[in-house]
Amino acid sequence: MSARRTPRRPPVPQGPSPAGFRQGLAFLARRRRVLAGLAAWSAVEAAQTFAAGYALARALDAGFLAGRPGTGLGWLAAAALAVVVGAYGTGRTYRGVAAIVEPFRDALVRRVVDRALVDGDAAAVSRLTHQVEIARDALAGLVMVTRSFVFTAAGALVGLVVLAPVLLAVVVPPLLLGLALFLATLRPLARRQEACLAADEAVAQSLGEVCDGLRDITAGGAERGVRAQTGALVDAGLRTSNALARWSVARVVALAVAGRLPVVPLLAATPWLLDHGVSAGAIVGALAYLTQSLLPALQSLVHGLGTSGSRLVVVVRRLTAPPPPRPAPAPAVDPVPGAPAVELRGVTFGYGEHADPVLHGLDLSLPVGSRLVVVGPSGVGKSTLAALVAGLLRPWSGEVRVGGVDAAAEGAAARRVLIPQEAYVHSGTLGENLRYLREDAGDDEVVAAVRAVGADGLVARLGGLAAAVVPGELSAGERQLVALVRAYLSPAPVALLDEAACHLDPAAEARAERAFAARPGGTVVVVAHRADSARRADRVLVMDGPRTMVGTHRDLLARSQLYRDLMGAAGGDGRDSHPAGPAGDADGVDPVAGPGLAGDRGHVVAHGPVRQVQAPGDLADGGALGGEGQHA
């Protein structure tokens, strides 16, 4: 079975939720006093709109056209004063807008953070850094332009009625037609906007995964496939952006109909209006209302509501929508009676479509209660084997079974527990950390597990099971002890220790391995960090690329040159201390000094089939001999 990842597709956009509108109305209802103050200052701002046309009409009719320039100048001065008053009102509206927008933003931030912590929202970064700010800015713009249009239109229409009611019949029909066209585009715009946001989330999540797995992608030669998958998401984002841009044309048409078309019938009807008692000043005032007040307000409304409004509806719906229901925990799968604890049948696996396989046709069978130690050069695939047994990876071909059940089957995770090299410890009490995989464990059981693994010194230092744990204050070895006790308490019969004691001293490591080996009915697989682990095992698996060998410690010393090199022993007993051969030997490894020489921990560096350069500092002792991460 291929391990290639299927490209993520953005979710299909949906329409705005009625529940979202109800939540928005409830949010505004709780701020009625703020809205009342905002409306009052907006009414003050609308005074300049009314004066812009009415004062101009009076300046012409009662002033300049009547031969009284002083009166005309007085009306123009009144219009200028109204502009100053309106500007003051506009300035006061920003405080009310902030009183609505900032609590709204804070509520969205809390929602996103809670969902990310509780539900493991993979798109939380895009939501928090991008979409919340979109919602904040969109709401502020929407409140400002909607408020401005409503009061500007009210001031202009009142002015037209005062000047000559018949002007409404000429101006209002094309205005309403343009607004209707604009409102008809809002739903398609919202769908395209949501598609853009979904594409943005998919790209952000994909790039996060690529950055995290960059080392494995490069090592496995999967650059071409990853580039194609990521490029497909970027192309999808481009298509959604283009579709959104095309719908922007409809907004331009609606704006032209609502804002510019009314001028045409007004000018065409001017002779008729003059014949029916409408003054020249009233016509000029109506023209000022259309071009100086309504048209700018319409432009702000169309661009603000068409962009900010649709973005706000979509973003808020996505941020406040409940997370998808979690699947019910899969029931534990009963093992097949008499089946091996762990079994691999012809397993082949590699990283990347065109990469050489890390495991090739591997067969392995572990009886219940056995202890296997996996050894081999750094990067040869030991951690990959552990991940396959844990069900974290799927083989290209072959079968991986735990207790006779496929390792990837539902509920199979209850049959094994994996302790990685870098242990996870969360905030809370020490007891909560230790009971993470078994919440019903009693204090006596926890204390017994602590003693068995050898973590009693750590428990005493922290102050008991009720002591608060600060993960950053624990050393790497102490975090490993917490993880080992946690796994020991787990009901899973198969324990996978992937260099899980590499930060412990040899005595502590030996005690932890013996504790897992002594678990009733338990089976333990140890990815070895030290040679002594192999000496304690029932069986040892020596990995060297496609070449593998299984046997006891003494048997492998006699049969495998690579194993003797790994043990640092040429004589066969594994206790001599000297280099084991020249660089570039037939087994493809460069052995280092065995136990007894300064700085030696029995590490080796592969120079042949792996071709992996190890950086200084990979090892716990800070050496430059290379180390194995979570994926070999």
Secondary structure, 3 states (H helix, E strand, C coil): CCCCCCCCCCCCCCCCCHHHHHHHHHHHHCCHHHHHHHHHHHHHHHHHHHHHHHHHHHHHHHHHCCCCHHHHHHHHHHHHHHHHHHHHHHHHHHHHHHHHHHHHHHHHHHHHHHHHHHHCCCCHHHHHHHHHHHHHHHHHHHHHHHHHHHHHHHHHHHHHHHHCCHHHHHHHHHHHHHHHHHHHCHHHHHHHHHHHHHHHHHHHHHHHHHHHCHHHHHHCCCHHHHHHHHHHHHHHHHHHHHHHHHHHHHHHHHHHHHHHCCHHHHHHCHHHHHHCCCCHHHHHHHHHHHHHHHHHHHHHHHHHHHHHHHHHHHHHHHHHCCCCCCCCCCCCCCCCCCCCCEEEEEEEECCCCCCCCCEEEEEEEECCCCEEEEECCCCCCHHHHHHHHCCCCCCCEEEEEECCEECCCCCHHHHEEEECCCCCCCCEEHHHHHCCCCCCCCHHHHHHHHHHHCCHHHHHHHCCCCCEECHHHCCHHHHHHHHHHHHHHCCCCEEEEECCCCCCCHHHHHHHHHHHHCCCCCEEEEECCCHHHHHHCCEEEEEECCEEEEECHHHHHHHCHHHHHHHCCCCCCCCCCCCCCCCCCCCCEEECCCCCCCCCCCCEEECCCCCCCCCCCCCCCCCCCCCCCCCC
